[in-house]
Amino acid sequence: MKLPRDSRRYRLFLAVAGFAGALVLRLLGATWRVRIAGEDPFASGEPVVAAIWHRGLLVAAYCWRNRGILVPISQSRDGDLVSAMLRRLGFAAPVRGSSSRGATGLLRSLIRQARAGAPVGFLPDGPRGPAGTAKPGVIALARASGASLVPVGISASPSKQFGSWDRAILPLPFARISCRYGDPIHVPKKAGRETMEELRRELEAALYRINLELDAELGIADRPTVSPRKR
């Protein structure tokens, strides 16, 4: 039986689960051997939107901890749990919404906070996929906020890859972690539909390429990195 989302017991569950999840990830992550390549986009203090596929969320949650990064989270129950966990990991209070629920309010809030200098982490293939397909919202956010759009690749070995739509990876203890920041993509404020679509495809291609290269460096040859329709 599901607890009502406005109940005290549900809020208590989220508090406990968020604390436990964050603690486990911190302890597990402490054993990882992390290698980061490319210029850290969050270090400049300039408006930035870092884009990663859903598959790398757990690794990014560890690598980006304690930096006040803002990540939009869906309004689902799963999103409640992710939100609670990210808060415990030192992320900013997430903006809730998705491309299917609360999309307009979500985008407006993200634009406002990105313009004010809040660093944003974005999962462009959310909230329900398909994996490896970038939605146009991330391009709209970069255009309206003036933020640089940085593709970020993440890979890990050994790791468990879940069978869910997002193909999320969970590195095992003492895994090798590779994170690479790609070249920034600049979205002109006056970009029209055709230009925005071209840039969306450019982001998609950059994410695919970087993740494929990182997988190859770690000796991973059979991990899906992109939607089947893109192969």
C-alpha positions in Angstrom: 0.0 0.0 0.0 1.4 3.3 -1.0 1.6 6.1 1.6 -0.2 9.3 0.7 2.4 11.8 -0.5 1.1 14.5 1.9 1.3 12.3 4.9 3.7 12.5 7.8 4.8 8.9 7.4 5.7 9.5 3.7 7.8 12.6 4.6 9.5 10.5 7.3 10.2 7.7 4.8 11.7 10.2 2.4 13.9 11.7 5.1 15.2 8.3 6.2 15.6 7.0 2.6 17.3 10.1 1.4 19.8 10.1 4.3 20.5 6.3 3.9 20.9 6.6 0.1 23.3 9.5 0.3 25.3 7.8 3.0 25.7 4.6 1.0 26.7 6.5 -2.1 29.3 8.5 -0.2 30.8 5.4 1.3 30.7 3.5 -2.0 32.1 6.5 -3.9 35.0 6.8 -1.5 36.3 3.5 -2.9 36.1 4.6 -6.5 39.1 5.6 -8.5 37.8 8.8 -10.3 39.5 10.4 -13.3 38.1 13.7 -14.6 39.1 15.1 -17.9 38.2 18.5 -19.4 37.7 21.9 -17.9 35.3 21.9 -15.0 32.4 24.1 -16.2 31.2 24.8 -12.6 34.5 26.4 -11.5 34.2 29.5 -13.6 31.1 30.9 -11.8 29.5 31.7 -15.2 26.0 30.4 -16.1 26.4 26.8 -17.2 24.1 23.8 -18.0 25.9 20.5 -17.8 24.1 17.8 -19.7 24.4 14.0 -18.9 22.4 11.0 -19.9 20.3 9.4 -17.2 22.6 6.5 -17.1 25.3 8.5 -15.3 23.1 10.1 -12.7 24.4 8.1 -9.7 28.0 8.8 -10.6 27.3 12.5 -11.2 25.5 12.6 -7.9 28.7 11.6 -6.2 31.2 13.6 -8.3 29.1 16.8 -8.1 28.3 16.5 -4.3 28.5 19.5 -2.0 28.6 22.1 -4.8 25.0 23.4 -4.7 24.3 22.3 -8.2 20.6 22.6 -9.3 19.1 19.5 -11.0 15.5 19.4 -12.2 13.7 16.4 -10.9 10.4 14.8 -12.1 7.3 15.1 -10.0 6.9 11.4 -9.6 7.4 9.3 -6.4 10.8 8.2 -7.8 11.6 11.9 -8.2 10.7 12.4 -4.5 13.3 9.9 -3.5 16.0 11.3 -5.9 15.3 14.8 -4.6 15.7 13.7 -1.0 18.9 12.0 -1.7 20.4 14.9 -3.7 19.6 17.3 -0.9 21.6 15.1 1.5 24.5 15.1 -1.0 24.7 18.9 -1.0 22.8 19.7 -4.1 20.5 22.8 -4.3 16.8 22.3 -3.6 15.7 20.8 -6.9 13.1 22.3 -9.2 10.3 19.8 -9.7 8.7 19.1 -13.1 9.2 17.4 -16.4 8.4 17.6 -20.1 5.0 16.1 -19.4 4.1 17.7 -16.0 4.7 21.3 -15.0 7.0 21.9 -18.0 6.4 25.6 -18.4 6.9 26.4 -14.7 9.9 24.2 -14.6 11.6 25.9 -17.5 10.8 29.4 -16.2 12.3 28.6 -12.8 15.4 27.1 -14.3 15.9 30.1 -16.6 15.6 32.5 -13.7 18.0 30.6 -11.5 20.5 29.9 -14.3 20.5 33.7 -15.2 21.3 34.4 -11.5 24.3 32.1 -11.7 23.0 28.8 -10.3 25.0 25.9 -11.9 22.6 23.5 -13.5 22.9 19.8 -14.1 20.4 18.5 -16.7 19.3 15.0 -17.8 18.2 15.7 -21.4 16.8 12.2 -22.1 14.3 12.4 -19.2 11.9 12.0 -17.7 10.9 8.7 -19.5 13.3 8.4 -22.4 14.1 7.0 -24.7 17.6 6.8 -23.4 20.2 8.7 -25.5 17.6 11.0 -27.0 17.9 14.7 -26.1 14.7 16.6 -25.5 14.5 20.2 -26.8 14.1 21.7 -23.3 17.8 21.8 -22.5 18.4 23.8 -25.7 15.6 26.2 -24.8 17.1 26.6 -21.3 20.5 27.4 -22.7 19.1 29.9 -25.2 17.0 31.8 -22.8 19.5 31.9 -19.9 22.6 32.5 -22.0 24.3 29.6 -20.2 27.0 27.5 -21.9 25.8 24.0 -22.6 28.4 21.4 -21.7 28.1 17.7 -22.7 29.4 15.4 -19.9 30.3 11.8 -20.5 30.4 9.2 -17.6 31.5 5.6 -17.6 32.5 3.1 -14.9 34.0 -0.4 -14.7 33.2 -2.7 -13.2 29.6 -1.7 -12.8 26.0 -3.0 -12.8 23.7 -1.6 -15.5 20.1 -1.7 -14.6 17.4 -3.0 -17.1 15.3 0.2 -16.7 14.7 2.5 -19.6 17.5 4.9 -18.5 20.1 2.1 -18.4 21.5 3.6 -15.2 24.9 2.3 -14.1 26.0 1.7 -10.5 29.8 1.3 -10.2 30.9 -1.5 -7.9 33.3 -1.0 -5.0 36.8 0.1 -6.2 35.5 0.7 -9.7 37.4 2.9 -12.2 35.3 6.0 -13.0 35.8 8.3 -16.0 34.1 11.6 -16.3 34.8 14.0 -19.2 33.6 17.5 -19.9 33.2 18.2 -23.5 33.5 21.4 -25.5 30.8 24.0 -24.6 27.9 24.5 -27.0 26.7 28.1 -27.3 23.0 28.6 -28.2 22.3 32.1 -29.7 19.5 34.0 -28.1 17.9 34.5 -31.5 18.2 30.9 -32.5 15.2 29.7 -34.5 13.6 26.3 -34.7 16.0 24.9 -37.3 19.1 26.2 -35.4 17.8 24.8 -32.1 17.2 21.4 -33.7 20.7 21.4 -35.2 22.1 22.2 -31.8 20.0 19.5 -30.1 21.4 17.0 -32.5 24.9 18.3 -31.9 24.5 17.8 -28.2 23.1 14.3 -28.7 26.0 13.4 -31.0 28.6 14.8 -28.5 27.1 12.9 -25.6 27.1 9.7 -27.7 30.7 10.2 -28.8 32.1 11.0 -25.4 30.3 8.1 -23.6 31.4 5.7 -26.3 35.0 6.8 -26.0 35.0 6.5 -22.3 33.4 3.0 -22.5 36.1 2.0 -24.9 38.9 3.4 -22.6 37.6 1.2 -19.8 37.3 -1.8 -22.0 33.5 -1.8 -22.2 32.3 -2.9 -25.7 28.7 -4.0 -25.2 27.1 -1.2 -23.1 24.2 0.6 -24.9 24.9 4.3 -25.0 22.2 5.7 -27.2 18.6 5.0 -28.3 18.3 2.1 -30.8 16.7 4.4 -33.3 20.0 6.4 -33.4 22.2 3.5 -34.3 
